């Protein structure tokens, strides 16, 4: 009877580990954006950074603050692409 109880507890423990791994492995994600700096100029504030997708960023930093400003893209031009607001009605009308 003692061996049966020990086998039951070991089996229950393994099942608990399998269930915990099943639910935990699916929800673990990295917190990095994955953007790599391809080039940078300067080590003091402000410095210019070019990311791997071509974005030109100007980074200013000081005591307790960091300011990042988008200065354009190497591949598409020197100014950012303007974003315009739209409504759901306009989107529906465009694709009807």
DAMOMO-V722084 format. One record per helix or strand. SS is the DSSP state (alpha for helix, beta for strand). FROM is the first residue (numbers start at 1). TO is the last residue. Records with the same first field share a line. If there is no record, write none. Layout:
SS: FROM-TO, FROM-TO
This chain:
alpha: 2-27, 88-94
beta: 37-41, 47-51, 55-62, 65-73, 77-77
